[in-house]
Amino acid sequence: MTLYRQLLIFTLVLFFLLFAGTWFAKLNSTRTFLLDQLESHAQDTATSLGLSISPHMEQNDLPAVETMFNAVFDRGYYRIIRLADVENRVLVDRVQEVAIEGVPQWFVNFVPLEAPSASSIVLSGWNQAGTVFVESHPGYAYKTLWETVVSTSLWFLAMFIVVLAGGGFGLRVLLKPLQRVEHQADILCKKQYEIQTELPRTRELRRVVEAMNRMTSKVRDMFDEQARVATRLRKNAYHDSLTGLGNRRYLEGQVATRLDRKESQINGAFLLVELYGLQELNQEKGFQAGDELVKRVGQVLGSSVVHVPHSALARLTGGNFGMFLPDIGVGEAGRIAETIVKGLAQLSVEGVTLSENVGHVGGVVYDRATELGQLLSGADTALRGAQLKGANKWSIDMLAAASDAAARGEKRWQDILRAALEEKNVFLFVQPVARCDDRSITVHLEVFSRIREDSGNLLSAGLFVPLAERLGLVASLDRVVLEKVMEGSVGHLETDRLSVNISPASLKDAVFRNWLLQALKKLPADGPRLTFEFAEFGAVQNLDLVREFGQEAQKLGHGYGLDHFGQSFANFGYLQSLRPDFVKIDRAYTNELLGRESDSHFFIGSLAGVAHSLDVMVVAEGVETEEQYNLLCELNLDAVQGYLIGRPEPFEPGNGKA
């Protein structure tokens, strides 16, 4: 029962007790007053009547006496009027039955009134001639008493209604600060920190509100500090403080992660950017000028690959930068290199450098699994070739002589993608995500999409999704995948919760977004429950859009999460407003998890602490060894995904998992 109801009931009980006490006191006082009045009236009547008939008794005029008795008795105020002689013989006797009109019988029984009586001596000369006996009739007393009780009860009933309405309103006003405290505590449990600026005037309530505000501020500061610690740990280990890009260690982790995928096709590009004359600039204009050039180059590199998903940029040494660009071909790599050298040339126009020759770009395109050392070696060779061409030039070579997926022309890629969309020739696979404390329990199944080329090879999403985004076809692609997922049966699966990756770019398409929300509403009760995964890099860039869609999905019984969490260098504070159902730690950190003393171990632990403080589940992807699994369980992660748990298996619409 709420405090409001308790106080209202308590107030009404007090009012009822006050009413009952007053009612009984009023009843008793009125009854006593009426009895006194009846007794006085009876005595006055007996005395006056005795004096009035004395002369007639002396003359023995009994008819005159009876006439006087009748005149008094007929007024109706008396039940008995009697005249007896000295020998107690009744000479005149007038008696009427007690009939009380207009008063309920239960009230008569509840409030007994014993009618008072009185007597007076009748003289005949100086001798006693008899006695007059008078007993009052209680009918008028009952009527007066009943009317008093009714009027008192009606008055108290009116006051009860006034107290009920006014007291209820007053209590609501008085307890409003407590309602705000309740709301404040409730949203605090959801890790939302609201401070009450309007303080109540009641001293005790003011103290409660002030204490709640202090606690909310402390909890908010604790979360902010926890997020800052996690961000600082990551930056110290993987961040270049001058440019805001990653460092060599960060680049190594990203390259190892992307090139270690157990998939049918791997391709991409790796670029090296080397500044010219940085040392001379430091000597002539000071290190501040050199730092400014390095920062400006970092901005040029970042803007040139903002459209490339999962790209990784790092500052390797003073004036050397590495750019890892997975899932792009020769043509796209060349366009990026051209954009970079134009940006470098613009820096010379702005007077940031000493000469027109700012730097060069060299790169390699790979079409097979390789290592960072080979990429660096190939890119360095291409870089030397670019330097031979002249100022601000670029050169892109193939890492392998064989021309396969990576060297395929973009027109051919477009044909393959458009054909797959027209024929809905998309194949689905699912991989389990299991609870960390019990690998036999599946949290959800992640859905992977593949398309088949003419040769029969299945191409992974990493190869065609970037192209779909550039061609504006990603919404169509996501719709085909989601239609197949929603058509699929989940009766034979370990869980009905399926996780599907979609692009934030698809959410920008209002038609796609409306279709998806309507489709979710129409899903049957025994259909799949969907969790939508967004890559952290894209989600941070479209924070409001992803949050709005995610909240709509949650209202419909579905959910959303972040994939590749930790890949970008965004501050973790954005989690407080985004509130996804889970985050998946990028496998680059999982791959580096070699022991309890590693930086990755500390980072994952702090990241899990930040997410858990917001009731966000933490999943680690890329778990392939028992050692990794055991270390992750020690860090209190919620779930794990990887080949150790299970490999992707086909998912066919209509009949579940093959």
C-alpha positions in Angstrom: 0.0 0.0 0.0 1.3 3.4 -0.9 2.2 6.0 1.7 -0.4 8.3 0.2 -3.2 5.7 0.9 -1.9 5.0 4.3 -1.9 8.6 5.3 -5.3 9.2 3.8 -6.8 6.2 5.6 -5.1 7.2 8.8 -6.6 10.7 8.4 -10.0 9.4 7.7 -9.9 7.0 10.7 -9.0 9.9 12.9 -11.8 11.9 11.5 -14.2 9.0 12.0 -13.1 8.6 15.6 -13.6 12.3 16.1 -17.0 12.2 14.5 -18.0 9.1 16.5 -16.9 10.7 19.8 -18.6 14.0 19.0 -21.7 12.2 17.8 -22.1 10.2 20.9 -21.3 13.2 23.1 -23.9 15.2 21.2 -26.4 12.4 21.5 -25.8 12.0 25.2 -26.0 15.7 26.0 -29.2 16.2 24.0 -30.7 13.2 25.7 -29.8 14.5 29.1 -31.1 17.9 28.3 -34.4 16.5 27.0 -34.9 14.3 30.1 -34.3 17.3 32.3 -36.8 19.3 30.3 -39.4 16.5 30.5 -38.9 16.1 34.3 -39.2 19.9 34.8 -42.2 20.1 32.6 -43.9 17.2 34.4 -43.3 18.7 37.8 -44.5 22.2 36.7 -47.7 20.7 35.2 -48.4 18.6 38.3 -47.9 21.6 40.6 -50.0 24.0 38.5 -52.7 21.4 38.0 -52.9 20.6 41.7 -53.3 24.3 42.6 -55.8 24.8 39.9 -58.2 22.0 41.0 -57.9 22.7 44.8 -60.9 25.1 44.9 -63.0 22.6 42.9 -62.0 19.8 45.2 -63.1 21.8 48.2 -66.5 22.2 46.6 -66.4 18.5 45.5 -66.9 19.6 41.9 -65.5 16.6 40.2 -66.8 17.4 36.7 -64.9 20.7 36.7 -61.8 18.8 37.8 -62.2 16.3 34.9 -62.6 19.2 32.5 -59.4 20.8 33.6 -57.6 17.4 33.3 -58.9 16.9 29.8 -57.7 20.3 28.7 -54.2 19.6 29.9 -54.1 15.9 28.7 -55.4 16.7 25.2 -52.3 18.8 24.4 -50.4 15.4 23.9 -47.4 16.1 26.0 -48.3 13.6 28.7 -48.7 9.9 28.8 -50.5 9.7 32.2 -52.4 12.3 34.2 -54.1 10.8 37.3 -56.0 12.1 40.4 -56.2 10.0 43.5 -57.8 10.7 46.9 -56.0 10.5 50.2 -56.9 6.8 50.3 -55.3 6.3 46.9 -58.5 5.8 45.1 -58.3 7.0 41.5 -60.8 9.7 40.8 -59.6 10.9 37.4 -57.3 8.9 35.1 -56.1 9.8 31.7 -53.7 7.5 29.9 -52.5 7.3 26.2 -50.4 4.7 24.5 -46.8 5.6 23.5 -46.8 6.1 19.7 -43.7 7.7 18.3 -44.1 9.0 14.8 -41.2 9.8 12.4 -38.6 8.1 14.4 -37.2 4.6 13.4 -37.8 1.9 15.9 -34.2 0.9 16.0 -33.3 4.4 17.2 -36.0 4.1 19.9 -34.4 0.8 21.0 -30.9 2.2 20.7 -31.6 5.3 22.8 -34.0 4.4 25.6 -35.8 7.4 27.2 -37.4 6.7 30.6 -40.2 9.3 30.8 -40.0 11.2 34.1 -43.0 11.6 36.3 -44.0 14.1 39.0 -46.7 14.5 41.7 -48.4 17.3 43.6 -50.7 17.4 46.6 -54.2 18.7 46.2 -55.7 20.6 49.2 -59.3 21.2 50.2 -59.0 24.1 52.5 -56.3 23.2 54.9 -56.7 19.5 54.5 -55.2 17.2 51.9 -57.8 16.1 49.4 -55.7 14.0 47.1 -52.6 13.7 44.8 -52.0 14.6 41.2 -49.7 12.3 39.2 -48.2 13.4 35.9 -45.9 11.3 33.5 -44.5 13.0 30.4 -44.9 11.5 26.9 -41.4 10.7 25.3 -42.6 11.1 21.7 -41.6 14.7 21.2 -38.3 14.1 23.0 -37.5 11.2 20.6 -38.5 13.3 17.6 -36.3 16.2 18.8 -33.4 13.8 19.5 -33.7 12.1 16.1 -33.8 15.3 14.2 -30.7 16.5 16.1 -28.9 13.2 15.3 -29.8 13.4 11.7 -28.7 17.0 11.3 -25.4 16.3 13.1 -24.8 13.2 11.0 -25.4 15.0 7.7 -23.1 17.8 8.8 -20.3 15.4 9.6 -20.9 13.5 6.3 -20.5 16.8 4.4 -17.4 17.5 6.4 -16.1 13.9 5.7 -16.5 14.5 1.9 -14.7 17.8 2.2 -11.9 16.2 4.2 -11.7 13.3 1.8 -11.4 15.6 -1.2 -9.3 18.4 0.4 -7.2 16.0 2.4 -6.5 13.8 -0.6 -5.5 16.8 -2.7 -3.4 18.2 0.2 -1.6 14.9 0.8 -0.8 14.6 -2.9 0.7 18.1 -2.8 2.6 17.4 0.4 3.8 14.0 -0.9 4.8 15.2 -4.4 8.5 15.6 -3.3 8.4 11.9 -2.3 7.0 11.0 -5.7 9.8 12.8 -7.3 12.3 11.0 -5.0 10.7 7.7 -6.1 11.0 8.7 -9.7 14.6 9.8 -9.1 15.4 6.4 -7.4 13.7 4.5 -10.2 15.7 6.2 -13.0 18.8 5.9 -10.9 18.4 2.1 -11.1 18.4 2.6 -14.9 21.6 4.7 -14.6 20.0 8.0 -15.4 21.1 10.8 -13.1 18.5 13.4 -12.4 18.9 16.1 -9.8 15.9 17.7 -8.2 16.2 21.5 -8.4 12.9 22.2 -6.7 13.3 21.5 -2.9 10.2 21.0 -0.7 9.6 23.5 2.2 9.0 20.7 4.7 12.2 20.3 6.6 12.2 16.5 6.7 11.3 16.1 3.1 13.9 18.7 2.1 16.5 16.6 3.9 15.4 13.5 2.1 15.6 15.2 -1.3 18.9 16.8 -0.6 20.3 13.4 0.5 18.9 11.8 -2.7 20.5 14.5 -4.8 23.9 14.0 -3.1 23.7 10.2 -3.7 22.7 10.7 -7.4 25.6 13.0 -7.9 28.0 10.5 -6.2 26.8 7.6 -8.4 27.0 9.7 -11.5 30.6 10.8 -10.6 31.4 7.1 -10.0 30.2 6.1 -13.4 31.9 9.0 -15.1 35.2 8.1 -13.3 34.8 4.5 -14.3 34.2 5.4 -17.9 37.2 7.8 -17.8 39.4 5.0 -16.4 38.4 2.6 -19.1 38.9 5.2 -21.8 42.3 6.2 -20.3 43.4 2.6 -20.2 42.5 2.1 -23.8 44.1 5.3 -24.9 47.3 4.6 -23.0 47.6 1.2 -24.7 46.3 1.8 -28.2 46.1 5.6 -28.7 48.4 8.2 -30.2 47.8 11.3 -28.0 49.0 13.8 -30.6 46.8 12.8 -33.6 44.0 11.0 -31.9 44.6 8.0 -34.1 45.7 4.6 -33.0 49.2 3.5 -32.4 51.2 0.7 -33.9 49.9 -1.8 -31.3 46.3 -0.8 -32.1 47.0 -1.3 -35.9 48.6 -4.7 -35.2 45.6 -5.9 -33.3 43.1 -4.8 -36.0 45.1 -6.3 -38.8 45.5 -9.6 -37.0 41.8 -9.7 -36.2 40.6 -9.0 -39.8 43.1 -11.3 -41.5 42.5 -14.2 -39.1 38.9 -14.7 -40.1 38.0 -18.2 -41.1 36.0 -17.1 -44.1 36.0 -18.0 -47.8 37.3 -14.7 -49.1 39.7 -12.1 -47.6 40.7 -8.9 -49.3 41.5 -5.2 -48.7 44.3 -2.7 -48.9 47.1 -1.4 -46.7 48.5 2.1 -47.2 51.7 3.8 -45.8 51.9 7.6 -45.6 55.3 9.2 -45.1 55.8 12.9 -44.5 58.7 14.7 -46.2 60.9 17.2 -44.4 59.3 16.8 -40.9 62.7 16.9 -39.2 63.7 20.1 -41.1 60.4 21.7 -40.1 61.1 20.9 -36.5 64.6 22.4 -36.7 63.5 25.5 -38.5 60.1 26.3 -36.9 60.2 24.3 -33.8 58.5 21.1 -32.6 55.2 22.9 -32.2 55.0 23.5 -36.0 56.0 19.8 -36.6 53.2 18.7 -34.2 50.7 20.9 -36.0 51.6 19.3 -39.3 51.3 15.8 -37.9 47.9 16.6 -36.5 46.7 18.1 -39.7 47.8 15.0 -41.7 45.9 12.9 -39.2 42.8 14.9 -39.9 43.4 14.4 -43.7 43.7 10.7 -43.3 40.7 10.4 -41.1 38.4 12.3 -43.5 39.6 10.2 -46.4 38.4 6.9 -45.0 35.3 8.0 -43.0 33.1 5.9 -45.4 35.2 2.7 -45.1 33.8 0.4 -42.4 36.3 -1.2 -40.0 39.2 0.9 -41.2 42.1 1.3 -38.8 44.4 4.3 -38.9 47.6 4.6 -36.8 50.6 6.7 -36.4 53.6 4.4 -36.6 56.5 6.8 -36.0 57.1 10.5 -36.1 55.9 11.2 -39.7 54.8 7.7 -40.8 51.2 6.6 -40.8 49.6 3.2 -41.5 46.1 2.7 -42.9 44.4 -0.7 -42.8 41.4 -0.7 -45.2 39.6 -4.2 -45.2 37.1 -5.2 -47.8 38.1 -2.8 -50.6 39.6 -3.3 -54.0 42.2 -1.7 -56.2 39.9 1.0 -57.6 38.7 2.2 -54.2 42.3 2.1 -52.7 43.5 4.3 -55.6 40.7 6.8 -55.0 41.6 7.0 -51.3 45.3 7.5 -52.1 44.4 10.2 -54.6 42.3 12.0 -51.9 45.1 11.8 -49.4 47.8 13.3 -51.7 45.4 16.1 -52.7 44.9 16.8 -49.0 48.7 16.8 -48.4 49.2 19.3 -51.3 46.5 21.6 -49.8 48.6 21.7 -46.6 51.5 23.2 -48.5 49.2 25.8 -50.0 48.1 26.8 -46.5 51.8 27.3 -45.5 51.9 24.5 -42.9 55.0 22.9 -44.5 58.3 24.1 -45.7 58.0 23.0 -49.3 55.4 21.8 -51.8 56.5 18.2 -51.3 54.5 17.2 -48.2 54.5 13.4 -48.4 53.8 10.3 -50.4 51.4 7.3 -50.2 52.3 3.7 -51.0 50.1 0.7 -50.6 49.3 -2.8 -51.4 46.1 -4.6 -52.1 45.8 -8.1 -50.7 43.5 -11.0 -51.7 44.5 -13.6 -49.2 45.4 -14.1 -45.5 48.7 -12.4 -44.7 50.6 -10.7 -41.9 51.3 -7.1 -41.0 55.0 -7.6 -41.8 54.2 -8.5 -45.3 51.8 -5.6 -45.7 54.4 -3.2 -44.4 57.0 -4.6 -46.6 54.9 -4.4 -49.7 53.5 -0.9 -48.9 57.1 0.3 -48.2 58.2 -0.8 -51.6 55.2 0.9 -53.2 56.0 4.0 -51.2 59.5 4.2 -52.6 58.0 4.0 -56.1 55.7 6.9 -55.3 58.7 9.0 -54.1 60.4 8.4 -57.5 57.4 9.9 -59.2 57.7 13.3 -57.6 56.1 15.4 -55.0 52.9 14.3 -53.4 52.5 11.1 -55.4 51.0 7.7 -54.7 51.5 4.1 -55.8 49.4 1.0 -55.3 50.7 -2.5 -56.0 49.2 -6.0 -55.7 50.5 -8.1 -52.8 49.9 -11.3 -54.8 50.4 -11.9 -58.5 47.1 -13.8 -58.8 44.2 -11.7 -59.6 41.1 -12.9 -57.7 38.4 -11.3 -55.5 40.4 -8.2 -54.6 41.5 -7.4 -58.2 38.0 -8.0 -59.6 36.6 -4.9 -61.3 34.0 -2.9 -59.4 31.6 -3.3 -62.4 31.7 -7.0 -61.9 31.1 -6.7 -58.2 28.1 -4.5 -58.9 26.7 -7.1 -61.3 27.1 -9.9 -58.7 25.5 -7.8 -55.9 22.6 -6.6 -58.0 21.8 -10.1 -59.2 21.9 -11.4 -55.7 19.4 -8.8 -54.6 17.1 -9.2 -57.5 16.9 -13.0 -57.1 17.2 -12.8 -53.3 20.1 -15.1 -53.6 21.3 -14.6 -50.1 22.3 -17.5 -47.8 22.2 -17.3 -44.0 24.3 -19.0 -41.4 24.0 -18.8 -37.6 26.6 -19.0 -34.9 25.8 -19.5 -31.2 26.6 -17.0 -28.4 26.7 -18.8 -25.1 26.6 -17.8 -21.5 30.0 -17.5 -20.0 29.1 -19.3 -16.8 27.5 -22.2 -18.7 28.5 -22.8 -22.3 25.5 -25.2 -22.8 23.0 -22.3 -22.6 22.7 -20.2 -25.8 22.0 -16.5 -25.3 21.3 -15.9 -29.0 22.3 -16.9 -32.4 24.1 -14.4 -34.6 23.1 -14.5 -38.3 25.7 -14.1 -41.0 24.8 -13.5 -44.7 26.6 -14.8 -47.8 26.0 -14.4 -51.5 27.1 -16.8 -54.2 29.1 -15.8 -57.2 29.0 -17.6 -60.6 31.8 -19.9 -59.6 29.7 -21.2 -56.7 31.9 -19.6 -54.0 30.1 -18.0 -51.1 31.2 -14.4 -50.5 31.2 -13.1 -46.9 29.3 -9.9 -46.0 32.6 -8.1 -45.4 33.2 -8.2 -49.2 29.9 -6.9 -50.5 28.4 -4.8 -47.7 30.9 -1.9 -48.2 30.1 -1.9 -51.9 26.4 -2.0 -51.1 26.8 1.1 -48.9 28.7 3.0 -51.6 26.0 2.1 -54.2 23.1 3.0 -51.9 21.9 -0.7 -51.9 22.5 -1.5 -48.3 18.9 -1.0 -47.2 17.7 -3.4 -49.9 20.3 -5.9 -48.9 19.4 -5.6 -45.2 15.7 -6.0 -46.1 16.4 -9.2 -48.0 18.3 -10.7 -45.1 15.7 -9.7 -42.6 12.8 -11.1 -44.7 14.6 -14.4 -44.8 15.3 -14.3 -41.1 11.7 -13.5 -40.2 10.4 -16.3 -42.5 12.7 -18.8 -40.8 11.5 -21.3 -38.2 13.1 -21.2 -34.8 11.4 -24.3 -33.4 14.5 -26.5 -33.8 17.0 -23.9 -32.6 18.5 -23.6 -29.1 16.8 -20.2 -28.7 14.3 -18.0 -30.5 16.6 -14.9 -30.1 18.4 -14.1 -33.4 21.0 -11.4 -33.8 21.2 -9.7 -37.2 23.8 -7.1 -38.3 22.2 -4.1 -40.1 23.8 -0.9 -41.3 23.0 2.5 -39.6 22.8 3.8 -43.2 19.7 1.6 -43.7 18.0 3.4 -40.8 18.4 6.7 -42.7 16.0 5.2 -45.3 12.6 6.1 -43.9 10.9 3.5 -46.1 13.1 0.7 -44.8 12.7 1.9 -41.2 8.9 2.0 -41.4 8.8 -1.4 -43.1 11.0 -3.0 -40.5 9.0 -1.6 -37.5 5.7 -2.8 -39.1 7.2 -6.2 -39.9 8.3 -6.5 -36.2 4.8 -5.7 -35.0 3.4 -8.5 -37.3 5.8 -11.2 -36.2 3.8 -14.1 -34.6 4.3 -14.9 -30.9 6.2 -18.1 -31.8 8.4 -16.2 -34.4 12.0 -15.2 -33.8 12.9 -12.4 -31.4 15.4 -10.2 -33.2 18.4 -8.3 -31.8 19.9 -5.8 -34.2 23.7 -5.3 -34.1 25.3 -2.1 -35.2 29.0 -1.6 -35.6 30.2 0.8 -32.9 31.9 3.1 -35.4 28.6 3.6 -37.4 26.5 3.7 -34.3 28.5 6.5 -32.7 28.2 8.6 -35.9 24.4 8.1 -35.9 23.8 8.0 -32.2 20.3 9.6 -32.2 19.1 7.5 -35.1 20.3 4.2 -33.6 19.0 5.0 -30.1 15.5 6.0 -31.4 15.2 2.8 -33.5 16.6 0.6 -30.7 14.0 2.0 -28.2 11.2 1.2 -30.7 12.5 -2.3 -31.1 12.7 -2.8 -27.4 9.1 -1.8 -26.9 8.1 -4.5 -29.4 10.0 -7.2 -27.5 13.2 -7.1 -29.5 16.5 -5.5 -28.8 19.8 -4.0 -30.2 23.5 -4.1 -29.4 26.9 -2.8 -30.5 29.3 -4.9 -32.5 33.1 -4.4 -32.6 32.9 -2.5 -29.3 36.2 -0.8 -28.5 37.3 -0.4 -32.1 36.7 3.3 -32.2 38.1 5.8 -29.8 34.8 7.3 -28.7 34.4 8.0 -25.0 32.3 5.3 -23.3 30.0 7.9 -21.8 27.8 7.6 -24.8 26.6 4.2 -23.5 24.6 6.1 -20.8 22.3 7.6 -23.4 22.4 4.7 -25.9 21.6 1.8 -23.5 21.9 -1.2 -25.8 21.0 -4.7 -24.7 24.6 -5.8 -25.1 28.0 -4.8 -26.4 30.4 -7.2 -28.2 34.0 -6.6 -27.5 36.1 -6.4 -30.6 38.1 -9.5 -31.2 41.3 -7.5 -31.5 41.2 -7.3 -27.7 40.2 -11.0 -27.3 43.2 -12.0 -29.5 45.6 -10.0 -27.2 44.2 -11.6 -24.1 47.3 -13.7 -23.3 47.3 -13.4 -19.5 46.1 -11.5 -16.4 48.9 -9.0 -16.7 48.2 -7.9 -20.2 46.8 -4.5 -21.0 43.9 -6.2 -22.9 43.0 -7.9 -19.6 42.7 -4.7 -17.7 40.9 -3.0 -20.6 38.3 -5.7 -21.0 37.7 -5.7 -17.2 37.2 -2.0 -17.0 35.0 -2.0 -20.1 32.8 -4.8 -18.5 32.6 -2.7 -15.3 31.3 0.3 -17.2 28.7 -1.7 -19.2 27.5 -3.7 -16.1 27.0 -0.4 -14.2 24.4 0.4 -16.9 22.9 -3.1 -16.9 24.4 -3.7 -20.3 25.4 -7.3 -21.1 29.0 -7.8 -22.3 29.9 -10.4 -25.0 33.4 -11.3 -26.1 33.7 -12.4 -29.8 36.6 -14.4 -31.3 37.0 -16.8 -28.4 38.9 -19.8 -29.8 40.9 -21.2 -26.8 40.2 -22.5 -23.4 42.7 -20.0 -21.9 40.8 -17.1 -23.4 37.5 -18.4 -22.2 38.7 -18.9 -18.6 40.2 -15.4 -18.5 37.0 -13.9 -19.8 34.9 -15.7 -17.2 37.2 -14.4 -14.5 36.5 -10.9 -15.8 32.8 -11.4 -15.2 31.7 -11.3 -18.8 28.2 -12.4 -19.6 28.6 -14.3 -22.9 31.2 -15.5 -25.4 31.2 -16.2 -29.1 33.7 -17.9 -31.3 34.9 -21.3 -32.7 35.4 -22.6 -29.2 31.6 -22.3 -28.7 30.5 -23.3 -32.2 31.1 -22.7 -35.9 28.5 -21.0 -38.2 25.9 -23.4 -39.6 23.4 -22.9 -42.4 20.0 -21.4 -41.5 17.3 -22.2 -44.0 14.0 -20.3 -44.1 11.0 -22.5 -43.2 12.8 -25.3 -41.4 15.4 -23.8 -39.0 19.0 -24.9 -38.9 20.2 -27.4 -41.4 
